[in-house]
Amino acid sequence: MSKIILIPTYNEIENIEKIIRKVFSLPESFHILIIDDGSPDGTAQIVKQLQQEFANALFILERNGKQGLGKAYIAGFKWSIERKYDYIFEMDADFSHNPDDLIRLYDECKNKGADVSVGSRYVKGGKVVNWPFNRIFISYGASVYVRLITWMPVKDCTAGFVCYKRAVLEAIDLDNIKFIGYAFQIEMKYTAWRKGFKIKEVPITFVDRTEGVSKMSKGIVKEAILGVWKMKFS
């Protein structure tokens, strides 16, 4: 069963080689697609150098400038669907998502009946490390807010550590996904759930990045707050 991990990057030179090597050291076989938005720090150049070592398993899509997380993932989804990958993962480059947990997400979809598995901070056994209280409050509050409006049975709606079966992404009109920040993560889960796919949450420990700079902004939070209502009534 072919598996590919999509990792969007913008200025991740401190993390990119380490995350790639960690994934390729796992006992399960994964391919990696880096989607780089023109990082001026040379992230893409590091990936291209590593492609010589990891031929036919490490790939890169280069885009011009920052176009948003959602658009990066949509480009990666389309690339992966065209190449018939069976399981398609989302993961951050900064080690806030532990690569060891990829195997648990995969197992949930392959062997335990999930169509989408979500690395969740807010189910029993999940937790957050090194986040300030206000960041936890915003993130957890956003998930409660989404559940109240949509009734979607997912406790970590904004999670960005996800495994999709290819059939889920093929069933979604990716060109009709509207949002690019946290709301993108909500919209993808909501759309999959509305189409009848089974979403299961896997508890993870989310660790705030120790290197590089967070991409969080007020605009991303605002998009998520307003986007939920647009999804509900669209």
VOBA-1610 file (N, C-alpha, C; in pm, whole numbers, padded with zeros to 5 digits, always signed):
BEGIN
Met+00084-00119+00000Met+00000+00000+00000Met+00089+00125+00000Ser+00077+00208-00102Ser+00166+00323-00113Ser+00117+00438-00025Lys+00212+00503+00041Lys+00182+00607+00139Lys+00271+00727+00112Ile+00211+00846+00112Ile+00291+00967+00092Ile+00253+01073+00195Ile+00356+01142+00243Ile+00338+01248+00343Ile+00359+01382+00274Leu+00260+01469+00285Leu+00270+01604+00230Leu+00317+01698+00340Ile+00426+01770+00314Ile+00482+01864+00411Ile+00498+02000+00344Pro+00406+02094+00372Pro+00422+02230+00319Pro+00534+02303+00393Thr+00611+02382+00321Thr+00721+02454+00386Thr+00729+02599+00340Tyr+00768+02682+00434Tyr+00811+02819+00405Tyr+00913+02855+00513Asn+01037+02870+00471Asn+01147+02901+00564Asn+01157+02797+00677Glu+01184+02672+00639Glu+01199+02564+00737Glu+01339+02503+00728Ile+01438+02585+00698Ile+01572+02531+00677Ile+01628+02466+00803Glu+01584+02512+00922Glu+01633+02452+01047Glu+01580+02311+01068Asn+01463+02282+01008Asn+01394+02155+01036Asn+01392+02055+00922Ile+01405+02102+00798Ile+01364+02019+00685Ile+01447+01891+00670Glu+01578+01900+00683Glu+01659+01778+00669Glu+01631+01680+00782Lys+01616+01732+00903Lys+01591+01644+01019Lys+01458+01571+01006Ile+01352+01641+00961Ile+01221+01576+00950Ile+01223+01472+00839Ile+01290+01501+00728Ile+01298+01405+00618Ile+01373+01279+00662Arg+01486+01297+00726Arg+01563+01180+00770Arg+01487+01099+00875Lys+01416+01166+00962Lys+01338+01094+01062Lys+01230+01008+00997Val+01156+01064+00902Val+01050+00988+00835Val+01108+00866+00764Phe+01220+00884+00695Phe+01279+00772+00621Phe+01345+00669+00712Ser+01359+00701+00841Ser+01414+00603+00935Ser+01306+00516+00998Leu+01179+00545+00972Leu+01069+00471+01035Leu+01062+00328+00980Pro+01007+00235+01059Pro+00996+00097+01012Pro+00895+00078+00899Glu+00799+00168+00886Glu+00707+00167+00771Glu+00768+00249+00657Ser+00735+00213+00535Ser+00786+00284+00418Ser+00691+00395+00377Phe+00740+00517+00377Phe+00664+00634+00333Phe+00743+00708+00226His+00670+00769+00133His+00729+00869+00045His+00696+01007+00102Ile+00770+01109+00058Ile+00750+01246+00106Ile+00739+01339-00014Leu+00640+01428-00008Leu+00630+01538-00104Leu+00640+01669-00027Ile+00745+01745-00052Ile+00760+01879+00005Ile+00693+01979-00090Ile+00607+02063-00036Ile+00543+02168-00116Ile+00598+02301-00063Asp+00692+02358-00136Asp+00762+02477-00087Asp+00714+02602-00158Asp+00679+02703-00078Asp+00627+02828-00132Asp+00737+02932-00149Gly+00840+02894-00223Gly+00945+02990-00255Gly+01024+03037-00135Ser+01056+02948-00044Ser+01129+02986+00078Ser+01260+03058+00044Pro+01276+03182+00089Pro+01401+03253+00060Pro+01521+03202+00140Asp+01497+03117+00239Asp+01607+03069+00324Asp+01680+02947+00266Gly+01635+02897+00151Gly+01703+02784+00089Gly+01647+02648+00126Thr+01527+02643+00182Thr+01465+02514+00216Thr+01461+02421+00095Ala+01418+02471-00019Ala+01404+02387-00140Ala+01538+02331-00184Gln+01643+02409-00169Gln+01775+02362-00211Gln+01821+02243-00126Ile+01790+02247+00003Ile+01824+02134+00090Ile+01749+02008+00044Val+01620+02025+00012Val+01541+01911-00034Val+01599+01852-00163Lys+01637+01937-00255Lys+01692+01890-00383Lys+01823+01814-00362Gln+01903+01859-00268Gln+02026+01785-00237Gln+01994+01646-00181Leu+01893+01639-00095Leu+01855+01511-00034Leu+01790+01417-00134Gln+01732+01472-00241Gln+01673+01385-00343Gln+01775+01291-00405Gln+01900+01331-00407Gln+02004+01244-00462Gln+02022+01120-00374Glu+02002+01139-00244Glu+02016+01027-00150Glu+01889+00942-00143Phe+01773+01009-00156Phe+01645+00938-00142Phe+01569+00940-00275Ala+01634+00893-00379Ala+01574+00893-00512Ala+01447+00808-00514Asn+01346+00857-00586Asn+01218+00789-00604Asn+01136+00777-00476Ala+01175+00850-00371Ala+01096+00851-00247Ala+01075+00992-00194Leu+01158+01087-00237Leu+01147+01227-00194Leu+01121+01314-00315Phe+01013+01393-00306Phe+00972+01477-00418Phe+00949+01620-00369Ile+00950+01714-00464Ile+00925+01852-00426Ile+00839+01922-00531Leu+00744+01999-00484Leu+00666+02091-00566Leu+00705+02232-00524Glu+00752+02312-00617Glu+00789+02450-00585Glu+00685+02546-00640Arg+00642+02638-00556Arg+00542+02736-00594Arg+00599+02876-00572Asn+00542+02973-00641Asn+00593+03109-00635Asn+00529+03187-00521Gly+00602+03203-00411Gly+00555+03287-00302Gly+00452+03218-00214Lys+00423+03281-00100Lys+00329+03226-00003Lys+00186+03235-00057Gln+00125+03119-00080Gln-00011+03114-00134Gln-00110+03054-00034Gly-00061+03018+00084Gly-00151+02966+00186Gly-00140+02815+00202Leu-00161+02772+00327Leu-00151+02630+00361Leu-00250+02545+00282Gly-00374+02592+00274Gly-00477+02516+00205Gly-00442+02491+00059Lys-00395+02594-00009Lys-00361+02578-00151Lys-00242+02485-00169Ala-00150+02490-00073Ala-00036+02397-00079Ala-00085+02253-00070Tyr-00173+02226+00027Tyr-00223+02090+00042Tyr-00307+02046-00078Ile-00388+02135-00131Ile-00469+02099-00249Ile-00377+02058-00365Ala-00270+02135-00386Ala-00174+02099-00492Ala-00113+01963-00463Gly-00080+01938-00337Gly-00022+01808-00300Gly-00121+01694-00314Phe-00247+01718-00277Phe-00350+01615-00293Phe-00364+01575-00440Lys-00372+01674-00527Lys-00390+01646-00670Lys-00270+01568-00725Trp-00151+01609-00685Trp-00028+01541-00729Trp-00031+01396-00684Ser-00071+01372-00562Ser-00071+01236-00505Ser-00180+01148-00565Ile-00297+01207-00589Ile-00406+01131-00652Ile-00367+01088-00793Glu-00305+01178-00867Glu-00261+01145-01004Glu-00165+01025-01004Arg-00087+01013-00898Arg+00012+00905-00890Arg-00040+00785-00811Lys-00168+00786-00779Lys-00239+00671-00722Lys-00186+00625-00586Tyr-00143+00719-00503Tyr-00107+00682-00366Tyr-00234+00641-00291Asp-00224+00537-00210Asp-00341+00484-00139Asp-00373+00564-00013Tyr-00268+00612+00054Tyr-00285+00687+00179Tyr-00204+00816+00169Ile-00270+00926+00200Ile-00209+01058+00181Ile-00216+01132+00314Phe-00100+01174+00363Phe-00088+01233+00496Phe-00059+01382+00489Glu-00106+01454+00589Glu-00064+01592+00614Glu+00024+01594+00740Met+00133+01669+00735Met+00219+01681+00854Met+00300+01809+00846Asp+00324+01872+00961Asp+00408+01991+00968Asp+00555+01952+00963Ala+00637+02049+00923Ala+00781+02026+00911Ala+00857+02047+01041Asp+00793+02105+01141Asp+00865+02160+01257Asp+00871+02067+01379Phe+00832+01940+01361Phe+00832+01840+01468Phe+00725+01865+01574Ser+00631+01956+01549Ser+00515+01965+01638Ser+00432+01837+01626His+00440+01772+01512His+00382+01639+01491His+00496+01538+01497Asn+00484+01440+01583Asn+00587+01338+01598Asn+00578+01237+01483Pro+00681+01227+01399Pro+00674+01132+01287Pro+00645+00988+01328Asp+00682+00949+01449Asp+00651+00813+01495Asp+00501+00785+01493Asp+00419+00890+01510Asp+00274+00873+01513Asp+00214+00848+01374Leu+00292+00867+01269Leu+00243+00836+01135Leu+00198+00691+01126Ile+00269+00602+01192Ile+00236+00459+01186Ile+00101+00433+01252Arg+00070+00504+01360Arg-00059+00487+01427Arg-00172+00543+01342Leu-00150+00654+01277Leu-00253+00710+01188Leu-00279+00615+01071Tyr-00173+00560+01017Tyr-00185+00466+00906Tyr-00262+00341+00949Asp-00229+00288+01064Asp-00295+00168+01115Asp-00446+00191+01134Glu-00483+00310+01177Glu-00625+00342+01199Glu-00703+00335+01068Cys-00641+00380+00959Cys-00709+00375+00828Cys-00697+00239+00762Lys-00583+00174+00774Lys-00563+00047+00704Lys-00636-00069+00773Asn-00633-00070+00907Asn-00678-00189+00980Asn-00798-00168+01071Lys-00835-00044+01101Lys-00937-00021+01203Lys-01059+00055+01153Gly-01075+00062+01022Gly-01202+00108+00967Gly-01216+00257+00941Ala-01113+00336+00968Ala-01124+00480+00943Ala-01102+00511+00795Asp-01172+00611+00747Asp-01142+00668+00616Asp-01047+00787+00629Val-01060+00856+00742Val-00972+00967+00776Val-00929+00948+00921Ser-00800+00953+00948Ser-00753+00949+01087Ser-00686+01082+01120Val-00714+01130+01240Val-00670+01263+01281Val-00584+01251+01406Gly-00464+01304+01402Gly-00381+01314+01521Gly-00438+01422+01612Ser-00496+01381+01723Ser-00579+01471+01803Ser-00515+01507+01937Arg-00518+01637+01966Arg-00470+01688+02095Arg-00577+01679+02203Tyr-00704+01665+02162Tyr-00814+01689+02255Tyr-00902+01568+02282Val-00853+01449+02248Val-00919+01327+02294Val-00839+01272+02411Lys-00895+01173+02480Lys-00828+01113+02594Lys-00691+01060+02552Gly-00588+01101+02624Gly-00452+01060+02592Gly-00376+01162+02511Gly-00446+01259+02450Gly-00380+01364+02374Gly-00341+01480+02464Lys-00238+01553+02424Lys-00199+01670+02503Lys-00114+01765+02419Val-00092+01883+02476Val-00013+01988+02412Val+00103+02023+02505Val+00222+02038+02448Val+00342+02070+02526Val+00401+02201+02474Asn+00438+02289+02566Asn+00511+02413+02537Asn+00426+02523+02474Trp+00296+02507+02471Trp+00210+02615+02424Trp+00171+02704+02541Pro+00166+02836+02523Pro+00112+02923+02628Pro-00038+02900+02643Phe-00091+02934+02761Phe-00232+02906+02788Phe-00324+02971+02687Asn-00293+03095+02646Asn-00385+03164+02554Asn-00393+03093+02418Arg-00282+03031+02376Arg-00283+02957+02249Arg-00367+02830+02262Ile-00354+02760+02374Ile-00436+02641+02397Ile-00584+02680+02403Phe-00613+02789+02472Phe-00751+02835+02486Phe-00813+02864+02350Ile-00737+02933+02263Ile-00788+02966+02129Ile-00811+02839+02048Ser-00713+02747+02050Ser-00723+02625+01971Ser-00836+02535+02019Tyr-00840+02509+02150Tyr-00945+02422+02203Tyr-01081+02489+02189Gly-01086+02619+02215Gly-01212+02693+02201Gly-01263+02689+02058Ala-01171+02694+01962Ala-01212+02687+01821Ala-01277+02554+01789Ser-01224+02446+01844Ser-01281+02315+01817Ser-01419+02300+01882Val-01435+02351+02002Val-01567+02349+02067Val-01666+02431+01985Tyr-01622+02548+01942Tyr-01705+02639+01860Tyr-01751+02569+01732Val-01658+02500+01666Val-01692+02430+01541Val-01794+02319+01568Arg-01775+02243+01674Arg-01867+02133+01703Arg-02007+02184+01736Leu-02016+02296+01805Leu-02146+02353+01840Leu-02222+02397+01715Ile-02151+02449+01618Ile-02217+02500+01497Ile-02245+02388+01397Thr-02149+02298+01378Thr-02162+02197+01271Thr-02213+02062+01317Trp-02201+02034+01448Trp-02233+01903+01505Trp-02137+01794+01457Met-02026+01835+01397Met-01929+01737+01350Met-01862+01669+01469Pro-01859+01536+01475Pro-01807+01463+01592Pro-01655+01450+01589Val-01586+01562+01581Val-01440+01564+01582Val-01396+01665+01687Lys-01315+01622+01783Lys-01278+01710+01893Lys-01161+01803+01860Asp-01077+01763+01764Asp-00966+01850+01724Asp-00985+01890+01578Cys-01078+01982+01558Cys-01121+02017+01421Cys-01012+02088+01341Thr-00923+02159+01409Thr-00820+02234+01337Thr-00690+02155+01322Ala-00689+02030+01363Ala-00567+01949+01357Ala-00513+01941+01215Gly-00380+01947+01205Gly-00315+01939+01075Gly-00231+01814+01056Phe-00253+01714+01142Phe-00182+01586+01133Phe-00286+01481+01098Val-00295+01445+00970Val-00410+01371+00919Val-00365+01267+00817Cys-00437+01154+00814Cys-00422+01055+00708Cys-00555+01040+00635Tyr-00553+01053+00504Tyr-00671+01032+00420Tyr-00653+00909+00332Lys-00755+00827+00323Lys-00758+00731+00213Lys-00780+00808+00083Arg-00720+00758-00025Arg-00733+00829-00152Arg-00878+00847-00194Ala-00962+00749-00164Ala-01103+00757-00204Ala-01173+00879-00145Val-01131+00921-00026Val-01191+01040+00036Val-01159+01163-00046Leu-01032+01180-00080Leu-00991+01299-00156Leu-01047+01297-00298Glu-01062+01178-00353Glu-01122+01169-00487Glu-01269+01207-00485Ala-01336+01187-00372Ala-01479+01218-00361Ala-01505+01366-00334Ile-01403+01439-00294Ile-01418+01582-00262Ile-01380+01667-00383Asp-01460+01767-00413Asp-01426+01862-00518Asp-01320+01957-00462Leu-01195+01922-00483Leu-01087+01999-00423Leu-01082+02143-00472Asp-01129+02166-00594Asp-01130+02303-00647Asp-01235+02389-00577Asn-01325+02325-00503Asn-01431+02399-00435Asn-01398+02423-00287Ile-01282+02377-00241Ile-01240+02405-00104Ile-01193+02550-00098Lys-01254+02628-00010Lys-01240+02774-00018Lys-01132+02832+00072Phe-01100+02766+00182Phe-01020+02832+00285Phe-00874+02788+00281Ile-00787+02868+00342Ile-00643+02844+00327Ile-00569+02827+00459Gly-00628+02868+00573Gly-00561+02858+00702Gly-00620+02747+00786Tyr-00644+02775+00915Tyr-00707+02676+01002Tyr-00843+02634+00947Ala-00913+02727+00884Ala-01045+02693+00830Ala-01034+02587+00721Phe-00921+02578+00653Phe-00901+02472+00555Phe-00910+02335+00622Gln-00843+02321+00737Gln-00845+02194+00808Gln-00986+02158+00852Ile-01061+02257+00897Ile-01199+02234+00938Ile-01284+02194+00816Glu-01268+02268+00708Glu-01349+02244+00588Glu-01324+02104+00531Met-01201+02059+00529Met-01172+01926+00476Met-01239+01818+00560Lys-01229+01829+00691Lys-01291+01729+00778Lys-01443+01734+00767Tyr-01497+01854+00765Tyr-01642+01871+00756Tyr-01696+01814+00625Thr-01625+01840+00516Thr-01668+01790+00385Thr-01663+01637+00381Ala-01556+01580+00434Ala-01545+01433+00437Ala-01657+01373+00522Trp-01682+01433+00636Trp-01788+01382+00726Trp-01925+01392+00661Arg-01954+01505+00596Arg-02083+01523+00530Arg-02103+01423+00415Lys-01994+01377+00357Lys-02002+01278+00250Lys-02010+01135+00304Gly-02015+01121+00436Gly-02036+00990+00495Gly-01911+00911+00528Phe-01795+00973+00515Phe-01671+00902+00548Phe-01649+00900+00699Lys-01585+00794+00746Lys-01564+00774+00889Lys-01433+00839+00934Ile-01444+00930+01030Ile-01328+00999+01085Ile-01301+00947+01226Lys-01177+00907+01250Lys-01139+00860+01384Lys-01019+00942+01433Glu-01020+00972+01563Glu-00913+01051+01622Glu-00816+00962+01700Val-00689+00991+01682Val-00581+00917+01747Val-00510+01015+01842Pro-00500+00984+01971Pro-00436+01079+02062Pro-00288+01097+02032Ile-00245+01223+02028Ile-00104+01255+02007Ile-00059+01359+02110Thr+00070+01371+02126Thr+00129+01481+02201Thr+00181+01583+02100Phe+00122+01700+02101Phe+00161+01808+02011Phe+00263+01895+02083Val+00381+01910+02022Val+00489+01987+02084Val+00515+02112+02001Asp+00507+02230+02063Asp+00530+02354+01989Asp+00671+02355+01932Arg+00684+02415+01814Arg+00813+02418+01746Arg+00922+02477+01835Thr+01043+02423+01822Thr+01158+02476+01894Thr+01251+02553+01801Glu+01235+02532+01668Glu+01316+02604+01571Glu+01227+02657+01459Gly+01267+02771+01402Gly+01187+02833+01298Gly+01080+02922+01359Val+00996+02978+01272Val+00898+03079+01313Val+00757+03030+01283Ser+00665+03048+01378Ser+00525+03009+01359Ser+00462+03089+01247Lys+00368+03025+01173Lys+00298+03093+01064Lys+00160+03144+01107Met+00128+03133+01237Met+00000+03179+01289Met-00016+03329+01270Ser-00138+03374+01237Ser-00167+03517+01224Ser-00311+03543+01264Lys-00343+03670+01290Lys-00481+03706+01325Lys-00576+03677+01209Gly-00526+03694+01086Gly-00610+03667+00969Gly-00653+03523+00960Ile-00563+03431+00997Ile-00594+03288+00995Ile-00702+03256+01096Val-00691+03316+01217Val-00792+03292+01321Val-00928+03348+01277Lys-00928+03468+01221Lys-01053+03530+01175Lys-01119+03445+01066Glu-01038+03393+00973Glu-01091+03308+00867Glu-01163+03187+00925Ala-01102+03128+01029Ala-01162+03009+01090Ala-01295+03042+01157Ile-01302+03154+01229Ile-01424+03193+01300Ile-01539+03217+01203Leu-01512+03292+01098Leu-01617+03325+01002Leu-01644+03210+00905Gly-01538+03133+00875Gly-01552+03027+00776Gly-01647+02917+00818Val-01657+02891+00949Val-01746+02785+00996Val-01890+02814+00956Trp-01932+02938+00970Trp-02070+02974+00933Trp-02091+02963+00782Lys-01991+02999+00705Lys-02003+02985+00559Lys-02017+02838+00519Met-01939+02751+00587Met-01950+02607+00557Met-02087+02553+00596Lys-02135+02596+00711Lys-02262+02546+00763Lys-02377+02574+00668Phe-02375+02692+00606Phe-02491+02733+00526Phe-02466+02728+00376Ser-02348+02680+00335Ser-02322+02668+00192Ser-02388+02543+00136
//
